[in-house]
Amino acid sequence: MNIRLGTDIVHIPRIHAALERFGERFLQRVYTPAEQRDCGLLIQVPVRAGLLHDKRDGVSANQLAGRWAAKEAVAKALGTGWHGLRYTDIEVQRQPSGEPQVNLYGAAAITAAQWGDYHWQVSLSHDGDYAIATAIAFCPH
């Protein structure tokens, strides 16, 4: 069995500053719609005839920083860093249990597919002005 590890720490005020400076452009470039919903940024509201529309709600720099750290940790575990990857190629989504789940798309999915079967474990934590994440991929070879 092969174990791949990545970890990252983020200064939360840095994420808050990026939100203030770049707003929607920052969110769209870095976070998937599912991640934005998990962080309380997108809520679905009825428009008409059962159609739903995504609406912006409050911004949680703490939650976004945790996702950022997790994405960085996963990229490190992939062994690629960000070379050839987009931020949205790595998604960290909250399961109903609260446990974070890694979903890979694009170049990240292609890289991990070379491992064959694999399973991710991710841990996120916050303390004061910092968010930290560790990602471990368990692979058969």
N, C-alpha and C positions, 0 to 999 in steps of 0.2 A: 504494500500500500504506500502511496505517495501522499504526503501532506504538504500543502502549500499555505503559507501564512503571510498576511499583510496587516499593518497597523498604521493608524494616522491620528494626529491630534490637530484640532482646529481652534483658533481663537475666535469665539463667537462674535465679538465686535467687528471682525473682518467681514463676516457674512452679512451682518447688519449694514455695514458701510456699502457693500456691493448692492444690496437691496435698495438702499437710499439713492445710490448713484445711477444704477442701471435698471432698476425696477423690473418691469415685465420682461424685458429682453434677457436679463439675468436668469429669471425663473424659467423661461422657455428654453434657454440654452443648456441649463444644468439639470433641471428636474422634470421628470415625466409627469403627465397629468395625474397618474395614480399617486405619485409621491406628493404632489401639490395637495391633493385631496387628503392624504394621510396627515399632512402638516396643517390642515385646517384652512388652506388657501383657496380651495375651490369647493363650493357647495352647489349642489344641484337644486335648482328651484323650478317649479312648474311654470311654463310659459303659456301654453294653450293646448287644448286637445291632447293632454297627456305627454306633450313634448317637454323635455327637460333642457335647461340652459345652465351652463356653469357660470357661477358668479363668484367674484373674489370676496373673501372674508378677511379676517385678521391675519397678520403675518407673524409667524413664530420663527425668529432667527435661531433660537435654540434647537428646534427640531430640524430646521434646514441645515444647520451646522453639523448635527449628528449624521444626517444623510450624506453630506459632503464628505465627512471623515470616513464613513462606511464605503462610499464609492472609491475613495482614494485607497482604502485598505484592500478592497477587492481588486483594483487595478494592479496593486503591488503583488497580490497573491497570484494574479494571472501571469505575472512575470513580464508584462509589457510596459508597465507604467502607463502613461497616456498616449504612447506612440501608436498612432493609427486608430485610437478609440475616440468616441464622442462621450460626453458626460451622460447622455441619455442612453448609451449602450449598456450602462449598468443602472439597474433600478433596485432600490431597497424599499420594499413595501411591507407594511405592517399586516400580519395575519390576524384573524379574529382573536387569537390567544394573546396578541400583543407582541409575539415573537417576530423579529425582522426576517424577511425572506428576500433572497437575492434572485432577481430575474435578469438574464443576460440577453442582449439583442445585438445585431450587427456584428462588428469585428470581435467584440467580447465573446459572443456566442460561438463564433467560428473558432476562436482560440481555445475555449473550454471544450468544444466538441472533439478536439484532437486528443483529449484525455480519455475519451470514452465516458463511462459512467462516473459521475462525481456528485458530491453533496456539499453544500455550503452551510457553515455555522457563522453567524455574525453577532457580535455584541457591541452595543452602543452605550455610552455613559456620558453624563454631563456633571460638571462641577464648576461653580462660579462662572468664569468667562471662557471655559474650555469644554469642548466636546471631543471624545475619543472613541475610536472604533477599532475592533479587531475582526478580521475575516480569516476563516480557515476553510480550505477546500480539501475534502478527502477524496482521493482519486485511486483507482485500482493499480495504475502504473505510472 
